[in-house]
Amino acid sequence: MEFFLQILINGLSIGFLYALAALGFVMIFKSSSVLNFAHGELMALGAFLFLVLSTWARLPIVLALLLTLIGSFSLGFVIERFFLRPLIGEALIEVIMLTVGLAIMFKGLMLFIFGGDIHSYPEFLPKALAFHWGAVEVPGVYVASFLAGLIFLALFGFFFKYSSQGIYMRSVADNQRAAMSLGVHVRRVFALSWAIAALVCAMSGIVLGIINGINVHEVSSIGLKVFPVVILGGLDSIGGAILGGIIIGLLETFTGGYISTALREVVPYIVLIIILLIKPYGLFGLAEIERV
């Protein structure tokens, strides 16, 4: 029973982390219908920026985290303004291929600067975060991951429901032309979507770096797991991304704990194939019906 609870808690923590990473992906897709293949690289950029500020520059952890989030938020604006905006009106495949090019460019730059070694953050999480419940031991990093996921998901839920910009983003996601006719600045919404997505990626990358250390290849490959998460939940569903992340996290940990650690990395993509074959729009995605 203790082993089951241990795996359950670890799976929930990882699941919330996947959900947080998938949230940024869904936001970009909902607002602009773009599949962002540079998602993992944005996570790695945020993780390495925090490494530079906290370890190399030796800034206080809180200040380093704040500057990382601000820098990632600004990077999202820059990407949208200088790379995505010139392609507005072009074929969607061109925009998608641009994100592939950005992913390769960012990964190459990070490998050039940081190499392919594993880097570690200084120990800064309070030991009080870890807790023991009988034979069940939960490391502080998993508790931090769980809490960070809850806090960010709650903040974004509040943002989308009550803020004017969140309402604008929801209106653009539902119908771009109708939103434009009502005076919504659609390009500004696109830029804000990319900025928030980059911020979320940075937070996810930092938590992943705390758990496993930071490696360009490892962190960027985690971005690929966003695809099974969002396909499972539905590409246009924020709630589905949260549930999909939790399901994928639990499937990974239970597979690694009870079946095989080697099979653990394969499970998300098995789920991806099954969902595409059975329910292509995901658990909460909306099927689009086009009439000719």
FIROVEX-10044 format. One record per residue (C-alpha): residue number from 0; x, y, z. Coordinates in steps of 0.001 Angstrom, whole numbers. Layout:
<nodes>
k_px_py_pz
NUM_X_Y_Z
...
</nodes>
This chain:
<nodes>
k_px_py_pz
0_0_0_0
1_2838_2364_863
2_4486_1743_-2521
3_1187_2479_-4286
4_770_5770_-2384
5_4367_6726_-3118
6_3853_6214_-6854
7_482_7969_-6752
8_1913_11105_-5148
9_4918_11176_-7485
10_2615_10695_-10476
11_350_13546_-9413
12_3344_15860_-8970
13_4748_15017_-12413
14_1234_15209_-13883
15_708_18744_-12623
16_4054_19683_-14143
17_3005_18252_-17518
18_-324_20050_-17213
19_1444_23343_-16566
20_3694_22850_-19609
21_712_21848_-21780
22_-1197_24952_-20725
23_1114_27220_-22718
24_880_24945_-25750
25_-2934_24992_-25673
26_-3006_28778_-25288
27_-996_29260_-28481
28_-3085_26745_-30384
29_-6403_28196_-29198
30_-5483_31752_-30162
31_-3657_31121_-33449
32_-4102_27413_-34413
33_-298_27035_-34422
34_1387_23844_-33202
35_4484_25090_-31394
36_7310_22613_-31969
37_9718_24883_-30057
38_7866_24272_-26790
39_10569_22059_-25278
40_13312_24481_-26256
41_11439_27336_-24533
42_11373_25185_-21400
43_15124_24636_-21678
44_15777_28356_-22248
45_13896_29228_-19063
46_15747_26538_-17108
47_19162_27720_-18309
48_18343_31395_-17746
49_17507_30594_-14137
50_20773_28617_-13903
51_22797_31587_-15147
52_21131_34040_-12762
53_21094_31816_-9674
54_24426_29992_-10042
55_26715_32026_-12277
56_25505_35512_-11309
57_24796_34356_-7721
58_21625_36402_-7435
59_19160_35659_-4626
60_16866_32807_-5636
61_13667_34875_-5495
62_15202_37637_-7613
63_16639_35110_-10093
64_13222_33448_-10430
65_11479_36775_-10935
66_13989_37927_-13573
67_13722_34553_-15328
68_9951_34799_-15577
69_10151_38412_-16781
70_12832_37518_-19331
71_10854_34527_-20626
72_7692_36619_-20847
73_9580_39220_-22897
74_11093_36498_-25105
75_7584_35330_-25995
76_6738_38847_-27200
77_9943_39002_-29253
78_9280_35634_-30913
79_5749_36617_-31864
80_6703_40105_-33077
81_9746_39289_-35180
82_9155_35690_-36279
83_5428_34899_-36212
84_3765_38196_-37086
85_5388_38527_-40540
86_3774_35186_-41454
87_222_36226_-40599
88_-1973_35276_-43546
89_486_32685_-44852
90_-216_28951_-45015
91_-351_27327_-41590
92_2307_24772_-42517
93_4798_27617_-43036
94_4199_28902_-39519
95_4546_25396_-38066
96_7803_24845_-39935
97_9024_28173_-38568
98_8554_26842_-35021
99_10563_23753_-36039
100_13333_26058_-37264
101_13197_28062_-34024
102_13467_24833_-32023
103_16616_23782_-33896
104_18122_27267_-33625
105_17474_27569_-29875
106_18787_24062_-29208
107_21942_24727_-31209
108_22595_27981_-29326
109_22128_26293_-25951
110_24448_23429_-26905
111_27045_25963_-28070
112_26880_27926_-24799
113_26204_25241_-22188
114_27307_22034_-23913
115_25594_18686_-23494
116_26513_18168_-19829
117_24065_18024_-16938
118_23961_21171_-14818
119_22483_21465_-11335
120_20882_24259_-9374
121_22100_25131_-5893
122_20085_23615_-3046
123_17479_26211_-2175
124_14242_24360_-1422
125_13493_24300_2325
126_13756_20835_3839
127_10408_21398_5530
128_8723_20852_2147
129_9532_17136_2275
130_7190_15057_4394
131_6900_11476_5600
132_3729_9519_6064
133_4578_6134_7461
134_6785_4446_4891
135_5795_7005_2240
136_8471_9637_1641
137_7793_12587_-631
138_10857_14692_-1572
139_10516_18445_-1299
140_10967_18871_-5055
141_7816_16853_-5781
142_5870_18886_-3229
143_7215_22067_-4853
144_6185_20776_-8281
145_2690_20007_-7028
146_2314_23406_-5335
147_3740_25313_-8333
148_1311_23534_-10642
149_-1663_24320_-8401
150_-693_27981_-7969
151_-66_28659_-11650
152_-3164_26789_-12796
153_-5277_28741_-10287
154_-3731_32045_-11416
155_-4370_31317_-15077
156_-7899_30140_-14321
157_-8556_33468_-12591
158_-6861_35349_-15447
159_-8981_33724_-18158
160_-12242_34065_-16277
161_-12077_37551_-14792
162_-9414_39712_-16502
163_-10227_41711_-19630
164_-7210_40318_-21509
165_-8199_36789_-20558
166_-11711_37387_-21875
167_-10245_38796_-25104
168_-8091_35681_-25487
169_-11092_33435_-24991
170_-13086_35393_-27562
171_-10263_35155_-30124
172_-9993_31429_-29464
173_-13718_30962_-30086
174_-13991_33112_-33225
175_-11239_35402_-34509
176_-13396_37257_-37021
177_-16164_37906_-34514
178_-13611_39146_-31982
179_-12096_41522_-34562
180_-15542_42881_-35422
181_-16040_43679_-31728
182_-12805_45669_-31595
183_-10499_43072_-30061
184_-6848_43612_-31016
185_-6146_40101_-32302
186_-2426_40622_-32917
187_-1995_41822_-29342
188_-3777_38682_-28168
189_-1399_36532_-30246
190_1612_38289_-28684
191_225_37877_-25167
192_-428_34187_-25818
193_3186_33595_-26811
194_4469_35654_-23866
195_2404_33705_-21319
196_3307_30407_-22986
197_7021_31239_-22733
198_6591_32170_-19060
199_4813_28879_-18336
200_7537_26984_-20216
201_10198_28665_-18081
202_8474_27672_-14851
203_8076_24091_-16067
204_11713_23944_-17160
205_12919_25216_-13786
206_10929_22596_-11877
207_12198_19878_-14231
208_15728_21134_-13677
209_15292_20886_-9920
210_14048_17299_-10243
211_16477_15856_-12820
212_19142_18502_-13405
213_19376_20533_-16605
214_20456_18994_-19866
215_19637_20522_-23249
216_18602_17222_-24802
217_16608_15985_-21804
218_14611_19154_-21146
219_13842_19820_-24810
220_12705_16209_-25303
221_10257_16628_-22414
222_8524_19182_-24629
223_7529_16331_-26946
224_5469_14831_-24118
225_3235_17869_-24356
226_1772_16378_-27539
227_324_13241_-25902
228_-990_15413_-23069
229_-2817_17913_-25280
230_-4032_15266_-27732
231_-5462_13262_-24824
232_-7183_16263_-23261
233_-8075_18037_-26504
234_-5966_20566_-28371
235_-8385_23413_-27667
236_-9250_22564_-24050
237_-7389_24088_-21107
238_-9233_21847_-18662
239_-8406_18888_-20881
240_-4705_19817_-20784
241_-4779_19725_-16984
242_-6528_16358_-16861
243_-4363_14985_-19688
244_-1197_15985_-17846
245_-2323_14253_-14665
246_-3306_11080_-16555
247_10_10922_-18445
248_1970_11558_-15230
249_152_8761_-13406
250_523_6351_-16342
251_4272_7011_-16478
252_4912_6500_-12776
253_2706_3412_-12438
254_4235_1854_-15551
255_7748_2517_-14253
256_6861_1262_-10784
257_4954_-1902_-11639
258_5971_-2928_-15166
259_9242_-1509_-16534
260_11187_1728_-16323
261_12129_1310_-19994
262_8458_1165_-20983
263_7711_4287_-18963
264_9000_6610_-21687
265_6930_4842_-24351
266_3558_4940_-22582
267_2667_8588_-23458
268_3102_7891_-27167
269_1102_4667_-26979
270_-1692_6759_-25472
271_-1206_9315_-28266
272_-1691_6666_-30968
273_-4729_5117_-29266
274_-6443_8486_-28762
275_-5803_9518_-32373
276_-7343_6253_-33580
277_-10363_6269_-31250
278_-11104_9910_-30420
279_-8969_12269_-32550
280_-10315_15415_-30872
281_-9368_14204_-27386
282_-11439_13800_-24262
283_-12635_17410_-24189
284_-11806_18694_-27676
285_-14558_19934_-29941
286_-15101_18140_-33233
287_-15227_20539_-36171
288_-17792_19873_-38877
289_-17269_21628_-42182
290_-19993_21856_-44795
291_-19169_22369_-48411
</nodes>
